[in-house]
Amino acid sequence: MNPFCTNACSWPDGGGRPPIFCSQTCRRAYARERASLLAQVRWLERYLAVDQVLGRAAAPITQRLSQARWQLARYPDLTQTSEGD
C-alpha cells in the first residue's frame, strides 16, 4: 500500500489475510505520511476558513490544499472496512 515501497507482498502460503505492507517499518512510514498529509489538509482548510483569504492571496493556498488532497488519495484510511467484509 505504501506508494514509495518497491517490495512485493506475497500471498500467504497457509491461507489467511494477505499482507498490505511488506514490514512494520513500511506500515509506520505509510501512517506517518498519511498523518502528515491529513494535518496539512486540516490546517489549510482552517486557514482558508478563519482568515477568509480573498482573491489572489487565496490562490496559492487553495492550490496547495488541492495538491495535498490529491496526494492523500494515495493514502486511504485502512481502518475503514466496506460493507460485507
C-alpha positions as CSV (number, residue, x, y, z in Angstrom):
1,M,0.0,0.0,0.0
2,N,2.9,2.4,0.6
3,P,3.3,4.3,-2.7
4,F,7.0,4.6,-2.1
5,C,7.7,0.9,-1.3
6,T,9.2,-1.2,-4.0
7,N,9.0,-4.5,-2.1
8,A,6.4,-7.0,-3.1
9,C,3.9,-8.6,-0.8
10,S,3.1,-12.2,-1.4
11,W,0.0,-14.3,-0.7
12,P,0.4,-16.3,2.5
13,D,1.0,-20.0,1.9
14,G,-1.2,-21.2,4.7
15,G,-4.2,-19.0,3.9
16,G,-5.4,-16.1,5.9
17,R,-5.5,-12.5,5.1
18,P,-2.8,-11.3,2.7
19,P,-0.4,-8.6,4.0
20,I,-0.9,-5.0,3.0
21,F,2.6,-3.9,3.8
22,C,6.0,-5.7,3.4
23,S,7.0,-4.8,7.0
24,Q,6.2,-2.9,10.1
25,T,8.6,-0.2,9.1
26,C,6.7,0.3,5.8
27,R,3.4,0.4,7.7
28,R,4.7,3.1,10.1
29,A,6.1,5.1,7.2
30,Y,2.7,5.0,5.5
31,A,0.9,6.0,8.7
32,R,3.3,8.9,9.3
33,E,3.0,10.2,5.7
34,R,-0.8,9.9,5.9
35,A,-1.0,11.7,9.2
36,S,1.2,14.5,7.9
37,L,-1.0,15.0,4.8
38,L,-4.1,15.0,6.9
39,A,-2.6,17.6,9.2
40,Q,-1.7,19.8,6.2
41,V,-5.2,19.5,4.7
42,R,-6.8,20.4,8.0
43,W,-4.5,23.3,8.6
44,L,-5.0,24.7,5.1
45,E,-8.8,24.3,5.4
46,R,-8.8,26.1,8.8
47,Y,-6.6,28.8,7.4
48,L,-8.8,29.5,4.5
49,A,-12.0,29.4,6.6
50,V,-10.7,31.5,9.6
51,D,-8.6,34.1,7.8
52,Q,-11.0,34.5,4.9
53,V,-8.2,34.9,2.5
54,L,-9.5,36.6,-0.6
55,G,-8.7,36.9,-4.3
56,R,-5.1,36.3,-5.5
57,A,-3.9,35.7,-1.9
58,A,-6.1,32.6,-1.7
59,A,-4.9,31.1,-5.0
60,P,-1.6,29.5,-3.7
61,I,-3.2,28.3,-0.6
62,T,-6.1,26.8,-2.5
63,Q,-3.6,25.2,-4.9
64,R,-1.6,23.7,-2.1
65,L,-4.8,22.3,-0.5
66,S,-5.7,20.7,-3.8
67,Q,-2.3,19.2,-4.1
68,A,-2.4,17.8,-0.5
69,R,-5.8,16.3,-1.1
70,W,-4.5,14.7,-4.4
71,Q,-1.6,13.2,-2.5
72,L,-3.8,12.0,0.3
73,A,-5.8,10.0,-2.3
74,R,-2.8,7.6,-2.5
75,Y,-3.1,7.0,1.3
76,P,-6.6,5.6,2.0
77,D,-7.8,5.1,5.6
78,L,-7.1,1.4,6.2
79,T,-9.1,1.3,9.4
80,Q,-12.3,1.6,7.4
81,T,-14.0,-1.6,6.2
82,S,-16.5,-1.8,3.4
83,E,-19.9,-3.4,4.0
84,G,-19.9,-7.2,3.5
85,D,-16.4,-7.7,5.0
